[in-house]
Amino acid sequence: MPLSASLSRNRHRRTSVLGPLSLAAYVTWLAIALRSISPERLVAGDVRFWIGSLSLLAMLVLFVAHTLSQRAPSLRRSLVLILLQATAALLAGFMLRDGWTGVLLIVVAAQLALLMPAMRTMAIMLALNLVLLYQWWLLDAHLGSVALELLPLLAFQAFAALTAHYQSDAEHSRDELAQLNAQLLATQALLDEGTRNEERLKLSRELHDVAGHKLTALKLNLALLARDPALRERAEISTATLLAHELLDDIRAVVSQLRRHDGIELRAALEALIRPIPGPRFTLQVDEDARPPSMQAAETLLRCAQESITNALKHGQPRLISLHCQRTDGRIQLRIRDDGSSQPTLVAGNGLTGMRERLEALGGDLRVAANAERGVELIARLPAEQP
């Protein structure tokens, strides 16, 4: 499932208060304001001119408000703010009797293209331009000439919207590649840890089964030699027996230490998964004893983390995502929390259904619930020991 492109760092820069789109909008607004607002008429107290000037200022304020709102995006709020910008620009043109304020609809078109599908953007812009055409017709009774004058503005609006749309698509593709790269890195880290775990397990078994067996046999033979009256008093026998005891104890300690690290360590894989993901801040805590007993169990938890993060980015637009893996009540538990949507709608799609099926196949379970304030909490649990 692809990441939401609206959460990429590049998009955040582009839609920030000082991002490229914002700077272009400020320059456009300033050029229109300098041409349309007359200080003399303001001083003269022309009410109509004051309303038009304030409407022009309101358009700028609404644009800044919309830009700031992208820190916690909401589709409905963004659409309302953009439409209010368009309304303010059209009202300014009507009150100032200046058709140049229609140029500000180019800024509106670019914002709509980033927010909505192409057909909806076209429908809204068509309605706004019909209103603009009517305003211009009131200023100039020749409808044909007014329509011709509107064509270049329509072309600029289309250019701005298409530029924003294709840039959004490019960033979307870049985010998908970043997510795919993160998944590959996480899988590679998991495979490396699985290989190390197998090597530790093999080494501990070899030490226990081979070296431990032979040392036990050596101790038995030394005990038999110590019973021989001719050798009983020899210091070499006592020294060899003591060394055999110490060496066997050391091997048992090494085997126990190796066995303490049985299971798959998830930290490296989870770090590889979240590191390349742009947008929100991540916190990761993996307890030392939180080790899935098999590669299959570790991979299942990793895929749960991957799906949960992707869903959070796609639907919740969070600023913070927290991951905590711990061992509790004989189970390995992975808890993922985000601070996304304030009123999330939880629908069990293919991703959540697949997660639940994979966990249940290994004797685990899945719980997904909305947080009290914002966002979603997902808890995936698996048995800490292999059945």
Contacts in CASP RR format, 6 or more apart in sequence:
PFRMAT RR
TARGET T0000
AUTHOR 0000-0000-0000
METHOD contacts of the structure
MODEL  1
MPLSASLSRNRHRRTSVLGPLSLAAYVTWLAIALRSISPERLVAGDVRFW
IGSLSLLAMLVLFVAHTLSQRAPSLRRSLVLILLQATAALLAGFMLRDGW
TGVLLIVVAAQLALLMPAMRTMAIMLALNLVLLYQWWLLDAHLGSVALEL
LPLLAFQAFAALTAHYQSDAEHSRDELAQLNAQLLATQALLDEGTRNEER
LKLSRELHDVAGHKLTALKLNLALLARDPALRERAEISTATLLAHELLDD
IRAVVSQLRRHDGIELRAALEALIRPIPGPRFTLQVDEDARPPSMQAAET
LLRCAQESITNALKHGQPRLISLHCQRTDGRIQLRIRDDGSSQPTLVAGN
GLTGMRERLEALGGDLRVAANAERGVELIARLPAEQP
1 307 0 8 1.000
1 310 0 8 1.000
1 311 0 8 1.000
1 314 0 8 1.000
1 351 0 8 1.000
2 172 0 8 1.000
2 175 0 8 1.000
2 176 0 8 1.000
2 179 0 8 1.000
2 310 0 8 1.000
2 314 0 8 1.000
3 175 0 8 1.000
3 176 0 8 1.000
3 178 0 8 1.000
3 179 0 8 1.000
3 277 0 8 1.000
3 310 0 8 1.000
3 313 0 8 1.000
3 314 0 8 1.000
4 175 0 8 1.000
4 313 0 8 1.000
4 314 0 8 1.000
4 315 0 8 1.000
4 317 0 8 1.000
5 11 0 8 1.000
5 168 0 8 1.000
5 169 0 8 1.000
5 171 0 8 1.000
5 172 0 8 1.000
5 175 0 8 1.000
6 73 0 8 1.000
6 114 0 8 1.000
6 317 0 8 1.000
7 175 0 8 1.000
7 278 0 8 1.000
7 279 0 8 1.000
7 280 0 8 1.000
7 313 0 8 1.000
7 317 0 8 1.000
8 171 0 8 1.000
8 174 0 8 1.000
8 175 0 8 1.000
8 278 0 8 1.000
8 279 0 8 1.000
9 278 0 8 1.000
9 279 0 8 1.000
10 171 0 8 1.000
10 174 0 8 1.000
10 278 0 8 1.000
11 168 0 8 1.000
11 171 0 8 1.000
12 70 0 8 1.000
12 279 0 8 1.000
13 19 0 8 1.000
13 20 0 8 1.000
14 20 0 8 1.000
14 21 0 8 1.000
14 167 0 8 1.000
15 21 0 8 1.000
15 22 0 8 1.000
15 67 0 8 1.000
15 70 0 8 1.000
15 114 0 8 1.000
16 22 0 8 1.000
16 67 0 8 1.000
16 70 0 8 1.000
17 64 0 8 1.000
17 67 0 8 1.000
17 68 0 8 1.000
21 110 0 8 1.000
21 111 0 8 1.000
21 164 0 8 1.000
22 63 0 8 1.000
22 64 0 8 1.000
22 67 0 8 1.000
24 107 0 8 1.000
25 63 0 8 1.000
25 107 0 8 1.000
25 110 0 8 1.000
26 60 0 8 1.000
28 103 0 8 1.000
28 104 0 8 1.000
28 106 0 8 1.000
28 107 0 8 1.000
29 56 0 8 1.000
29 59 0 8 1.000
29 60 0 8 1.000
29 63 0 8 1.000
29 104 0 8 1.000
29 107 0 8 1.000
32 56 0 8 1.000
32 100 0 8 1.000
32 101 0 8 1.000
32 102 0 8 1.000
32 103 0 8 1.000
32 104 0 8 1.000
33 56 0 8 1.000
35 98 0 8 1.000
35 100 0 8 1.000
36 56 0 8 1.000
36 92 0 8 1.000
36 93 0 8 1.000
36 96 0 8 1.000
36 98 0 8 1.000
36 100 0 8 1.000
36 101 0 8 1.000
37 53 0 8 1.000
37 56 0 8 1.000
37 96 0 8 1.000
38 49 0 8 1.000
41 49 0 8 1.000
42 49 0 8 1.000
42 50 0 8 1.000
42 53 0 8 1.000
48 95 0 8 1.000
48 96 0 8 1.000
49 95 0 8 1.000
49 96 0 8 1.000
51 91 0 8 1.000
51 95 0 8 1.000
52 91 0 8 1.000
52 92 0 8 1.000
52 93 0 8 1.000
52 94 0 8 1.000
52 95 0 8 1.000
52 96 0 8 1.000
53 92 0 8 1.000
53 96 0 8 1.000
55 88 0 8 1.000
55 89 0 8 1.000
55 91 0 8 1.000
55 92 0 8 1.000
55 93 0 8 1.000
55 95 0 8 1.000
56 88 0 8 1.000
56 89 0 8 1.000
56 92 0 8 1.000
56 96 0 8 1.000
56 101 0 8 1.000
58 84 0 8 1.000
58 88 0 8 1.000
59 85 0 8 1.000
59 88 0 8 1.000
59 89 0 8 1.000
59 92 0 8 1.000
59 104 0 8 1.000
62 81 0 8 1.000
62 84 0 8 1.000
62 85 0 8 1.000
62 88 0 8 1.000
63 85 0 8 1.000
63 107 0 8 1.000
65 81 0 8 1.000
66 78 0 8 1.000
66 81 0 8 1.000
66 82 0 8 1.000
66 85 0 8 1.000
66 111 0 8 1.000
69 77 0 8 1.000
69 78 0 8 1.000
69 81 0 8 1.000
70 78 0 8 1.000
71 319 0 8 1.000
72 317 0 8 1.000
72 319 0 8 1.000
73 317 0 8 1.000
75 115 0 8 1.000
78 111 0 8 1.000
78 115 0 8 1.000
79 115 0 8 1.000
79 116 0 8 1.000
82 108 0 8 1.000
82 111 0 8 1.000
82 112 0 8 1.000
82 115 0 8 1.000
83 124 0 8 1.000
85 104 0 8 1.000
85 107 0 8 1.000
85 108 0 8 1.000
85 111 0 8 1.000
86 105 0 8 1.000
86 108 0 8 1.000
86 128 0 8 1.000
89 101 0 8 1.000
89 102 0 8 1.000
89 104 0 8 1.000
89 105 0 8 1.000
89 108 0 8 1.000
90 101 0 8 1.000
90 102 0 8 1.000
90 128 0 8 1.000
90 131 0 8 1.000
90 132 0 8 1.000
90 135 0 8 1.000
92 98 0 8 1.000
92 101 0 8 1.000
92 104 0 8 1.000
93 99 0 8 1.000
93 101 0 8 1.000
93 102 0 8 1.000
93 135 0 8 1.000
94 135 0 8 1.000
97 139 0 8 1.000
99 135 0 8 1.000
99 136 0 8 1.000
99 139 0 8 1.000
102 132 0 8 1.000
102 153 0 8 1.000
103 153 0 8 1.000
103 156 0 8 1.000
105 125 0 8 1.000
105 128 0 8 1.000
105 129 0 8 1.000
105 132 0 8 1.000
105 153 0 8 1.000
105 157 0 8 1.000
106 153 0 8 1.000
106 156 0 8 1.000
106 157 0 8 1.000
106 160 0 8 1.000
107 160 0 8 1.000
108 125 0 8 1.000
108 128 0 8 1.000
109 121 0 8 1.000
109 125 0 8 1.000
109 157 0 8 1.000
109 158 0 8 1.000
109 160 0 8 1.000
109 161 0 8 1.000
110 160 0 8 1.000
110 161 0 8 1.000
110 163 0 8 1.000
110 164 0 8 1.000
111 164 0 8 1.000
112 120 0 8 1.000
112 121 0 8 1.000
112 124 0 8 1.000
112 125 0 8 1.000
112 161 0 8 1.000
113 121 0 8 1.000
113 160 0 8 1.000
113 161 0 8 1.000
113 162 0 8 1.000
113 164 0 8 1.000
113 165 0 8 1.000
113 168 0 8 1.000
114 164 0 8 1.000
114 165 0 8 1.000
114 168 0 8 1.000
115 121 0 8 1.000
116 124 0 8 1.000
118 161 0 8 1.000
118 165 0 8 1.000
121 161 0 8 1.000
125 157 0 8 1.000
125 161 0 8 1.000
129 150 0 8 1.000
129 153 0 8 1.000
129 154 0 8 1.000
129 157 0 8 1.000
132 150 0 8 1.000
132 153 0 8 1.000
133 146 0 8 1.000
133 147 0 8 1.000
133 150 0 8 1.000
136 146 0 8 1.000
136 149 0 8 1.000
136 150 0 8 1.000
137 143 0 8 1.000
137 146 0 8 1.000
140 146 0 8 1.000
175 278 0 8 1.000
178 276 0 8 1.000
178 277 0 8 1.000
178 278 0 8 1.000
179 276 0 8 1.000
179 277 0 8 1.000
179 310 0 8 1.000
181 276 0 8 1.000
182 272 0 8 1.000
182 273 0 8 1.000
182 274 0 8 1.000
182 275 0 8 1.000
182 276 0 8 1.000
182 277 0 8 1.000
183 273 0 8 1.000
183 306 0 8 1.000
185 272 0 8 1.000
185 273 0 8 1.000
185 275 0 8 1.000
185 276 0 8 1.000
186 269 0 8 1.000
186 270 0 8 1.000
186 272 0 8 1.000
186 273 0 8 1.000
186 302 0 8 1.000
186 306 0 8 1.000
187 269 0 8 1.000
187 299 0 8 1.000
187 302 0 8 1.000
188 272 0 8 1.000
189 268 0 8 1.000
189 269 0 8 1.000
189 271 0 8 1.000
189 272 0 8 1.000
190 264 0 8 1.000
190 266 0 8 1.000
190 268 0 8 1.000
190 269 0 8 1.000
190 295 0 8 1.000
190 298 0 8 1.000
190 299 0 8 1.000
190 302 0 8 1.000
192 268 0 8 1.000
193 264 0 8 1.000
193 265 0 8 1.000
193 266 0 8 1.000
193 268 0 8 1.000
193 269 0 8 1.000
193 298 0 8 1.000
194 264 0 8 1.000
194 295 0 8 1.000
194 298 0 8 1.000
197 261 0 8 1.000
197 262 0 8 1.000
197 263 0 8 1.000
197 264 0 8 1.000
197 265 0 8 1.000
200 258 0 8 1.000
200 261 0 8 1.000
200 262 0 8 1.000
201 258 0 8 1.000
201 262 0 8 1.000
203 258 0 8 1.000
204 254 0 8 1.000
204 255 0 8 1.000
204 258 0 8 1.000
204 259 0 8 1.000
207 251 0 8 1.000
207 254 0 8 1.000
207 255 0 8 1.000
207 258 0 8 1.000
208 251 0 8 1.000
208 252 0 8 1.000
208 255 0 8 1.000
211 251 0 8 1.000
212 248 0 8 1.000
212 251 0 8 1.000
212 252 0 8 1.000
215 244 0 8 1.000
215 247 0 8 1.000
215 248 0 8 1.000
215 251 0 8 1.000
216 248 0 8 1.000
218 244 0 8 1.000
219 241 0 8 1.000
219 244 0 8 1.000
219 245 0 8 1.000
219 248 0 8 1.000
222 237 0 8 1.000
222 240 0 8 1.000
222 241 0 8 1.000
222 244 0 8 1.000
223 241 0 8 1.000
225 231 0 8 1.000
225 237 0 8 1.000
226 232 0 8 1.000
226 237 0 8 1.000
226 238 0 8 1.000
226 241 0 8 1.000
231 237 0 8 1.000
261 291 0 8 1.000
262 291 0 8 1.000
262 293 0 8 1.000
263 291 0 8 1.000
263 292 0 8 1.000
263 293 0 8 1.000
263 294 0 8 1.000
263 298 0 8 1.000
264 291 0 8 1.000
264 292 0 8 1.000
264 293 0 8 1.000
264 294 0 8 1.000
264 295 0 8 1.000
264 297 0 8 1.000
264 298 0 8 1.000
265 286 0 8 1.000
265 291 0 8 1.000
266 286 0 8 1.000
266 290 0 8 1.000
266 291 0 8 1.000
266 292 0 8 1.000
266 298 0 8 1.000
266 301 0 8 1.000
266 302 0 8 1.000
266 325 0 8 1.000
266 334 0 8 1.000
267 284 0 8 1.000
267 286 0 8 1.000
267 325 0 8 1.000
269 298 0 8 1.000
269 302 0 8 1.000
270 284 0 8 1.000
270 286 0 8 1.000
270 302 0 8 1.000
270 305 0 8 1.000
270 323 0 8 1.000
270 325 0 8 1.000
271 284 0 8 1.000
273 302 0 8 1.000
273 305 0 8 1.000
273 306 0 8 1.000
273 309 0 8 1.000
274 282 0 8 1.000
274 284 0 8 1.000
274 309 0 8 1.000
274 321 0 8 1.000
274 323 0 8 1.000
277 309 0 8 1.000
277 313 0 8 1.000
279 313 0 8 1.000
280 312 0 8 1.000
280 313 0 8 1.000
280 318 0 8 1.000
280 319 0 8 1.000
280 320 0 8 1.000
280 321 0 8 1.000
280 338 0 8 1.000
281 319 0 8 1.000
281 320 0 8 1.000
281 321 0 8 1.000
282 320 0 8 1.000
282 321 0 8 1.000
282 322 0 8 1.000
282 323 0 8 1.000
283 320 0 8 1.000
283 321 0 8 1.000
283 322 0 8 1.000
283 323 0 8 1.000
284 322 0 8 1.000
284 323 0 8 1.000
284 324 0 8 1.000
285 322 0 8 1.000
285 323 0 8 1.000
285 324 0 8 1.000
285 325 0 8 1.000
285 326 0 8 1.000
286 324 0 8 1.000
286 325 0 8 1.000
287 325 0 8 1.000
287 326 0 8 1.000
287 327 0 8 1.000
289 327 0 8 1.000
290 325 0 8 1.000
290 326 0 8 1.000
290 327 0 8 1.000
290 332 0 8 1.000
290 333 0 8 1.000
291 327 0 8 1.000
291 332 0 8 1.000
292 298 0 8 1.000
292 300 0 8 1.000
292 301 0 8 1.000
292 332 0 8 1.000
292 382 0 8 1.000
292 384 0 8 1.000
293 383 0 8 1.000
293 384 0 8 1.000
293 385 0 8 1.000
293 386 0 8 1.000
294 386 0 8 1.000
296 362 0 8 1.000
297 332 0 8 1.000
297 362 0 8 1.000
297 382 0 8 1.000
297 383 0 8 1.000
300 358 0 8 1.000
300 359 0 8 1.000
300 362 0 8 1.000
300 380 0 8 1.000
300 382 0 8 1.000
301 325 0 8 1.000
301 332 0 8 1.000
301 334 0 8 1.000
301 380 0 8 1.000
301 382 0 8 1.000
303 355 0 8 1.000
303 358 0 8 1.000
304 334 0 8 1.000
304 336 0 8 1.000
304 355 0 8 1.000
304 358 0 8 1.000
304 359 0 8 1.000
304 366 0 8 1.000
304 378 0 8 1.000
304 380 0 8 1.000
305 323 0 8 1.000
305 334 0 8 1.000
305 336 0 8 1.000
307 351 0 8 1.000
307 352 0 8 1.000
307 355 0 8 1.000
308 336 0 8 1.000
308 355 0 8 1.000
308 378 0 8 1.000
309 321 0 8 1.000
309 336 0 8 1.000
311 351 0 8 1.000
311 352 0 8 1.000
311 376 0 8 1.000
312 318 0 8 1.000
312 321 0 8 1.000
312 336 0 8 1.000
312 338 0 8 1.000
312 340 0 8 1.000
312 375 0 8 1.000
312 376 0 8 1.000
315 341 0 8 1.000
315 344 0 8 1.000
316 338 0 8 1.000
316 340 0 8 1.000
316 341 0 8 1.000
316 344 0 8 1.000
316 375 0 8 1.000
316 376 0 8 1.000
317 340 0 8 1.000
317 341 0 8 1.000
318 338 0 8 1.000
318 339 0 8 1.000
318 340 0 8 1.000
318 375 0 8 1.000
319 339 0 8 1.000
319 340 0 8 1.000
320 338 0 8 1.000
320 339 0 8 1.000
321 336 0 8 1.000
321 337 0 8 1.000
321 338 0 8 1.000
322 335 0 8 1.000
322 336 0 8 1.000
322 337 0 8 1.000
322 338 0 8 1.000
323 334 0 8 1.000
323 335 0 8 1.000
323 336 0 8 1.000
324 334 0 8 1.000
324 335 0 8 1.000
325 332 0 8 1.000
325 333 0 8 1.000
325 334 0 8 1.000
325 335 0 8 1.000
326 332 0 8 1.000
326 333 0 8 1.000
326 335 0 8 1.000
327 333 0 8 1.000
327 384 0 8 1.000
330 383 0 8 1.000
330 384 0 8 1.000
330 385 0 8 1.000
331 364 0 8 1.000
331 381 0 8 1.000
331 382 0 8 1.000
331 383 0 8 1.000
331 384 0 8 1.000
332 381 0 8 1.000
332 382 0 8 1.000
332 383 0 8 1.000
332 384 0 8 1.000
333 379 0 8 1.000
333 380 0 8 1.000
333 381 0 8 1.000
334 379 0 8 1.000
334 380 0 8 1.000
334 381 0 8 1.000
335 377 0 8 1.000
335 378 0 8 1.000
335 379 0 8 1.000
336 377 0 8 1.000
336 378 0 8 1.000
336 379 0 8 1.000
336 380 0 8 1.000
337 371 0 8 1.000
337 375 0 8 1.000
337 376 0 8 1.000
337 377 0 8 1.000
337 378 0 8 1.000
338 375 0 8 1.000
338 376 0 8 1.000
339 371 0 8 1.000
339 373 0 8 1.000
339 374 0 8 1.000
339 375 0 8 1.000
340 374 0 8 1.000
340 375 0 8 1.000
340 376 0 8 1.000
341 374 0 8 1.000
341 375 0 8 1.000
341 376 0 8 1.000
342 373 0 8 1.000
342 374 0 8 1.000
342 375 0 8 1.000
343 370 0 8 1.000
344 370 0 8 1.000
344 375 0 8 1.000
344 376 0 8 1.000
346 368 0 8 1.000
346 369 0 8 1.000
346 370 0 8 1.000
346 376 0 8 1.000
348 356 0 8 1.000
352 366 0 8 1.000
352 368 0 8 1.000
355 366 0 8 1.000
355 380 0 8 1.000
356 365 0 8 1.000
356 366 0 8 1.000
359 365 0 8 1.000
359 366 0 8 1.000
359 380 0 8 1.000
359 381 0 8 1.000
359 382 0 8 1.000
360 366 0 8 1.000
362 382 0 8 1.000
362 383 0 8 1.000
363 382 0 8 1.000
363 383 0 8 1.000
363 387 0 8 1.000
364 380 0 8 1.000
364 381 0 8 1.000
364 382 0 8 1.000
364 383 0 8 1.000
365 380 0 8 1.000
365 381 0 8 1.000
366 378 0 8 1.000
366 379 0 8 1.000
366 380 0 8 1.000
366 381 0 8 1.000
367 378 0 8 1.000
367 379 0 8 1.000
368 376 0 8 1.000
368 377 0 8 1.000
368 378 0 8 1.000
368 379 0 8 1.000
369 376 0 8 1.000
369 377 0 8 1.000
370 376 0 8 1.000
370 377 0 8 1.000
371 377 0 8 1.000
END
